[in-house]
Amino acid sequence: METQGIQSNTFHKKLAHLFYAVAMADRKMVIEEKRQIVAYVKKYWSHSFDKNDGKEVIYETMRELIQKQETSDNAFAVFTTYYQSQSEGFSKDLCLKIMEAADGIATSFSKRNKSELILLTKLHQLLFKSVD
């Protein structure tokens, strides 16, 4: 799956929901979290050769979520539903990248708080319950 073909835009949109959920776990997004999101998107999800560049899809979706003032819980639920319907396409390597990015976002400002720890635990259980 590593974001191939028609799934690419959908994957990037759902990934943006996850990043937003992590950043908003404590009900506020600070500049350090935004910088971490940009860093991880650049590191793992900016290598695209089509006009619907993955990073732009992620950033546009994040802007929409911020504008709508979506809750962290709702954004995480969107990612969870997507993952559950597409889990066979998520390699262990992709899950590790997603977990690394989520943890990096959570620790970017004043370490992890309780809300972020709970969300990271849920994410870990989701991603690694069935991955070999």
C-alpha positions as CSV (number, residue, x, y, z in Angstrom):
1,M,0.0,0.0,0.0
2,E,2.8,2.5,0.7
3,T,0.4,5.0,-0.8
4,Q,0.1,3.6,-4.4
5,G,-2.5,4.5,-7.0
6,I,-6.0,5.5,-6.2
7,Q,-5.6,4.8,-2.5
8,S,-3.0,7.5,-2.2
9,N,-5.2,10.5,-1.7
10,T,-7.5,8.6,0.7
11,F,-4.5,7.3,2.6
12,H,-3.0,10.8,2.9
13,K,-6.3,12.3,4.1
14,K,-6.7,9.7,6.8
15,L,-3.1,10.1,7.8
16,A,-3.8,13.8,8.3
17,H,-6.7,12.9,10.5
18,L,-4.3,10.8,12.7
19,F,-1.7,13.6,12.9
20,Y,-4.4,16.1,13.8
21,A,-5.8,13.8,16.4
22,V,-2.4,13.4,18.1
23,A,-1.7,17.1,18.0
24,M,-5.1,18.0,19.3
25,A,-5.2,15.2,22.0
26,D,-4.8,18.0,24.7
27,R,-7.3,20.3,22.8
28,K,-4.6,22.6,21.5
29,M,-2.1,22.5,18.7
30,V,1.1,24.4,19.3
31,I,3.8,25.5,16.7
32,E,6.2,22.7,17.8
33,E,3.6,20.1,16.9
34,K,3.0,21.7,13.5
35,R,6.7,21.7,12.9
36,Q,7.0,18.0,13.8
37,I,4.1,17.2,11.4
38,V,5.9,19.0,8.6
39,A,9.2,17.2,9.4
40,Y,7.6,13.7,9.4
41,V,5.6,14.4,6.3
42,K,8.7,15.6,4.6
43,K,10.7,12.6,5.8
44,Y,8.1,9.9,4.9
45,W,5.2,11.2,2.8
46,S,6.4,13.9,0.4
47,H,7.8,11.6,-2.3
48,S,5.1,11.6,-5.0
49,F,5.3,12.0,-8.7
50,D,1.7,12.8,-9.4
51,K,0.0,16.2,-9.2
52,N,-1.9,15.2,-6.0
53,D,1.2,15.4,-3.9
54,G,0.8,13.5,-0.7
55,K,2.2,16.3,1.5
56,E,-0.2,18.8,0.0
57,V,-3.2,16.4,0.6
58,I,-2.1,16.1,4.2
59,Y,-1.6,19.8,4.7
60,E,-4.9,20.7,3.0
61,T,-6.8,18.1,5.1
62,M,-5.1,19.4,8.3
63,R,-6.2,23.0,7.4
64,E,-9.8,21.8,6.9
65,L,-9.8,20.0,10.3
66,I,-8.5,23.0,12.0
67,Q,-11.0,25.2,10.4
68,K,-13.9,22.9,11.3
69,Q,-12.5,22.6,14.9
70,E,-12.7,18.8,14.6
71,T,-12.2,16.9,17.9
72,S,-9.3,14.7,18.4
73,D,-11.6,11.7,19.1
74,N,-13.5,12.2,15.9
75,A,-10.3,12.6,13.8
76,F,-8.8,9.4,15.4
77,A,-12.1,7.5,14.7
78,V,-11.8,8.4,11.0
79,F,-8.3,7.1,10.9
80,T,-9.3,3.9,12.8
81,T,-12.2,3.2,10.5
82,Y,-9.9,3.6,7.5
83,Y,-7.2,1.4,8.9
84,Q,-9.6,-1.3,9.9
85,S,-11.0,-1.4,6.3
86,Q,-7.5,-1.3,4.7
87,S,-5.3,-3.1,7.3
88,E,-4.0,-5.7,4.8
89,G,-2.4,-2.9,2.9
90,F,-0.4,-1.6,5.9
91,S,3.1,-3.2,6.0
92,K,4.9,-3.5,9.3
93,D,7.3,-0.8,8.0
94,L,4.5,1.6,7.3
95,C,3.0,1.0,10.7
96,L,6.4,1.7,12.3
97,K,6.7,5.0,10.4
98,I,3.2,6.0,11.4
99,M,3.9,5.2,15.0
100,E,7.2,7.0,15.0
101,A,5.5,10.1,13.5
102,A,2.7,10.1,16.0
103,D,5.1,9.7,18.9
104,G,7.3,12.5,17.6
105,I,4.3,14.8,17.3
106,A,3.2,13.9,20.9
107,T,6.6,14.5,22.4
108,S,7.4,17.7,20.4
109,F,6.1,20.0,23.1
110,S,6.6,19.4,26.8
111,K,6.8,15.6,26.5
112,R,3.7,13.4,26.4
113,N,0.7,14.2,28.5
114,K,-2.0,11.8,29.6
115,S,-4.3,12.5,26.7
116,E,-1.5,11.8,24.2
117,L,-0.4,8.7,26.0
118,I,-3.9,7.3,25.8
119,L,-4.1,8.1,22.1
120,L,-0.7,6.6,21.4
121,T,-1.6,3.4,23.3
122,K,-4.8,3.1,21.2
123,L,-2.8,3.7,18.0
124,H,-0.2,1.1,19.0
125,Q,-2.9,-1.5,19.7
126,L,-4.6,-0.7,16.4
127,L,-1.5,-0.9,14.3
128,F,0.3,-3.8,15.9
129,K,-2.4,-6.2,17.0
130,S,-2.3,-8.1,13.7
131,V,1.0,-7.0,12.1
132,D,3.7,-9.7,12.1
